[in-house]
Amino acid sequence: MNILAINFGGIGDEIFFLPALISLKKEFPESKITLALEPRSKSVKDLTDIIDDLFLIDVKGKNKYAELLKLVYLARKGHFDMVFSSGGNKFISILLTLTGIKQRYGYDTGKLSRILLTKAVPLNKNQYACAMYHDLVTPVTNHKTYLPEINVEQQEKIPNSVLIHPGVSKMSVQKGMVKTVTADVWAQTVDLLIEKGKHVILAGGPDDKEVIETILSHITLHSSLFTNCYGKTKSLKDLAVLIGKAEKFICSDSAPLHVAVAMGTKTYVIFGPTDDKKLIPQSENVIAIKASDNCPIKPCLWEHRQTTCEKLDCLKITAQDIVNKIQS
């Protein structure tokens, strides 16, 4: 089987999509799988050997329609047997038909999708995102892969260690989507953990530079119990290795969370305006840290609004709240 999968979104979305691809590979062991995705998420290929090739399609750029035509051209040229596409846009079924691929699978977005697709799969957004994506492949396989799996070996744990990754996306902040606590709270968390004898490791991506600098300038306790690994993880795979070495991991609702799920590290996640039930598995290994704000429309981001509100009561989480949760 020559299989094309299409999934546009951030790196977290691509990690969510991995269980579906893994189940396809189990069903068709000799298949070649090509993933069409946004250029910003291409590093997912570093985490897995399930994906044989990538089509980089910049659907968020200025030339969106030209990029989609490029996808149609590449799909026709690739002589694929099957195509699976996520997304709830009603025009996806038309796009898949234009590829000329005989077997086409996508979500049921109305009458047109049921006519044009081999199987229009019901879209159930009220479940863990991995399961939502996995529904796409159920017409062709009985295999069920529940969690992301990546090609990073289990690591020897650093005793008594807590890894912190703020996970602040500049794009999210610029678009008014605040999903984590302030740098001051992160710094206070580091101090409290060190006071309690924890070996604290600090990491972050390129977008975290300003937050990391603020954290470092506010930390009051410097000792052998603190390690700054910011800038030392050069790839997503490097980060996965570091997460694997930590006994516990604290992060925001961001891509490192999903890497941690795949690594099986005990993970604590700051959740404010987004829905933890859709973004983390039902597992004692992944714990949401939330404010007791009693907001009547929480979670609001994506559910009721495209940006966060100015009050951000849902992110009024203190460093002590975080440390208490980790020690409970």
N, C-alpha and C positions, 0 to 999 in steps of 0.2 A: 504494500500500500504506500502511495505517495500522498501524504496528508499535509494540508495547509490549515493552520490555526490562526485566527485573527483576534487580537485582544489589545485594544488601545487603552493607555492609562499610564500611571506611574509604576515604579519598580515594585511597589507593594501589590499592585494589581497583577503583575506578571508572576509574582511568587504565589499569589492566590490561585493562579491559573495552572500552576505546575501539577497538582493532583490530577486534573483532567487529562493532561498530556501523559502523565505516568500511567494512568489506566489505559489510554490508547496504546501505549507501548507494550503493556502487558497483553493486550488483546491481539496486537499485530507486532510481534517481536522483530520482524524483519523490515518494518516500515521506516520510511524517512519522514521526519517531522520538520516542517518549516513554520516558523512563527513570524507573523507580521505584527509589528509593534512600533511604538514611537521611539525615535533615536535616544531619547533621554533614559530609556529603560533597557537598553541593549546589554547592560552588565549582567542581566539575569542569566545569560548564556554561560557566564563564568561559574555559576553555581551548579550546573547540571549537564549531563551528557545526553539527556533526553532530546534536546533540541539540536538538530543537525545543521540548520541554516536559519538565517534571519532575513526578513525583508524590512528595511527601515522606512517607515512611512510617516512623514511629519504632518499629521492631521491638525496640529495646533498652530502650524505656521501660516504665512500669508497665502501660500499656494495650495490650500487644502484640496481643492477639486483636481488640480493637476496631480497631486500626490495620490489621490484615490484612483485616478486614471492610470497612474504608474503601477498601482497595486493590481488593477485589472490586467494590465499588460503582462506583469510578472507572473500572475496566476495562470494566464493562458499559455504563456511560454513554458511554464513549469510542468504542464501535463499532469495535474493532480487528480487523484481518484476521489478524494473527500475534502470538504472544507467545513470548518467549525468556526463560527463567529459569535463573540459575545456582543453585548450592547443592546439597548432597548429601542434604538431608532428604527422606525418603520421602513426606512429606505434600505436597511441592511439586506433584506431579502432581494431587492433589485440589484444591489452591488454583487451579491453572491451569484445571481443568475448571469450577470454580465461576464463573470469569470469563465463561464462555460464548463465549470466542474459539475460532473453528473450528480454526485451525492452531496447535498447541501443541508447543513444543520445550523439552526439559529433559534432565537427566542420567538415565541408567538407574540407578534405585535399587531395582530389583526388578520382580516380575511386575506389580504395580499400575501402575507408570510405563509399562510396555510396553503395557498395555491402554488407559490414559487419554490418553497423549500421541500426537501425530501421529508423532513420532520420539523415542525415548529414546536419547540419545547416550551412548556409553561415557564414563565419567569417568576420565580419566587424570591423576592428580595428580603423576606423576613426570615433569614437563616444566615449561618456563617458563610462568608463570601466564597470560601473554597467549595462548599456544598452547592452554592448557587451556580458557580461556573461548571462544576462537575456534572450538573444536570444536563448540560449540552451533549455529553458523550454517552448518556444512558441509552439512547436508541441503538448503539452499536456494541456496547460491552456491558457485561454484568460485573466487571471488576469495579471495586469501590476503594478509592484512595482518599483517606479522610484529611490528611495533613500534608503540607509541603515536605518534600524530601530533597536534600541537596547533597552534592558530592564533596562533603567535608568530613573528615574522620573525627570521631569522638576525641576530645582533648583531655589531657590531664588537668584536673582542676587546681587552681591556685587557692590554697587553704584560706578559708574565712574571707573570701573576696566578694566585693560588690562592684560590678561594672555599671557606670552611668553614661548614658548617651542621650543628650537633650533632644536631638532630632528636630531642630528648628529649620523648616524650609522657608527660605526667603520668598519664594514664589507664593507660598501660602500666606505669609504675613503681608506681602504687597497686595494680595487679593482680599485681605481682610478676613482671613480664616485662621484665627489664633486657636491652637489646640494644645498648648502646654503651659506650664507655670513659668514664672519669671526667672531670670538668671540669678537673682538674689535668693530665691527659694532653692534653686539647685545648689548654690554655694553653701547655704545653711544646712542642706541635707548632707553634703560632703562633710562638713564640720561635725555634725551630730554622729554620723557613722564612724568617723575616726575616733571621736570621744568614746564610742562604745567598743573600740578595738577592732573595727572592721578594716580590711585592706581595701581602700577605695581606688578604683581605676577609672580614669576619665577619658572618654573618646568622643569623637564627633566627625561629621562630614564637612565638606567645604562651606556649606551654608551656616555651619555652627560657629564660625570663627569669632564673630563679635560676642556671642554668648559665652564661648569658652574663655575669652579674654576677660570678660566681666566676672565669671566664676573664679578664675585664677586670682584676680585682683581682690576678691572678697574673702577668699579662704583664709581663715585665721590660724589654722593648725597645719603646719608643714612637718611631716615626719616620714619615716620609712614606710608608714602605712598608706602613703599616697603615691600613686603613679600616674603621670600625665602621658597618655598614649595618643593625644590629639595629633593628627598629621602622620601617624605611624601606620595607619591602615590605608594602604594605597588602592585597595580594591574592595569590592563587596565580599569577596572570598576571604581577604585578610580580616575584615570585620567579623565574619562568621567564625573564623578560628579564635579570635579574641573573645567573642561571646561564649564560645565553647569552653574556654578556659575559666570563665567566671562561675562561681557557685551560684550567684544571684545577679540579675540584670534589671536595671531600672531604665525605662525609656518612655517616650511619648508615643502617641498614635502615629507611627511613621514606619518606613520600610524596615529598619532594624528590628522592630517587633516581630515581623513575619520571619525574618532570618532566625531569630531566637526560638520561635516556635519549631522551626525545622531542626534546630540544633538540640532541642529538648532541654534547654537551660531554664531554670526556675525564673520566671519573668514577672515583673510588676510594671504595670502600664498606667500612665497618667491619662485619664479620660475626662473630657469636659463636654464639648458640644456634640461629639459624635457617639454613635451607638456601639457600645462594647459588645453587645450580643451578636452583631454582624461581623465584627472585626477581630474577635479572638475566639478560639474554640472553647467548648465547654470542658474545661480541664482544670484540675487543681494545680497544674504546672504554670498556668497563666492567670494572673490575678489583676483585676482592674482596681485602680485607686481613684475614687470619685469624691467630689465634695458633697456635703449634705445641704444642698442649696434649695431643694424642693421646687425647682423651676417647673412650671406646669407644662412647658413645651419641650423639655429636655428628653431625648437628644434632639437638637434643632437643626444642626448643620447637615445639609442634604435632605433632611426630612421636611423642614418647614422654611428654610432659608438657605441662600448660597454664601452668606458671610456670617460671621459671628456678631453678637450684639456688643454694645459698648460696656455693659455692666460686667460681663464675664464672671458672674457669681459661680458658675459651674467649674471655674478654675481657681476658686479660692481654697486652695489646698496648701497647708503649711508643711514645712520640712518635718515637723514632729509627726504630722499625719502620715507622711510617707514612711518615716522610720518606724512608727508604731505598726504599720501594716506589714513591713518586712519582718518585724520581730514577733508578730502575733502567731 
